[in-house]
Amino acid sequence: MINEPAFEMPWHAQLFALTVHLNELGRFEWLEWVESFSITLKSHGLDRELNGGDDYFLAWLETLENLLAKDSSVGALELFKMRKAWEAAHFITPHGAPVILDPPELKT
């Protein structure tokens, strides 16, 4: 039996862990998460069996962002800045190296 990683990419695991953590903090109920994620998948036309790749976790990220915006705990501008900061960090990171978020990016 070959040991395969549970997640295809490190950011998939981080996103999953963050979602579970926010649920454990009481930011949303798991049933609410499941219903919201299901709606997101359907809106993307992702009703087939997914392999846990980027398409799955981009929908996962969208769902988490929507849940946080829904309760006004994170504003649209904050989400935009965070996404841009991660994109910038991703593009300057050498392949295979961990992506490190540059905090000054969040202040622009």
Protein Blocks (a to p, Z undefined) as FASTA:
>chain_A
ZZddfbfbfklmmmmmmmmmmmmnopacfklmmmmmmmmmmmnopabccehiaklmmmmm
mmmmmmmmmnopacfklmmmmmmmmmmmmmmpcghiacdddfklmmZZ
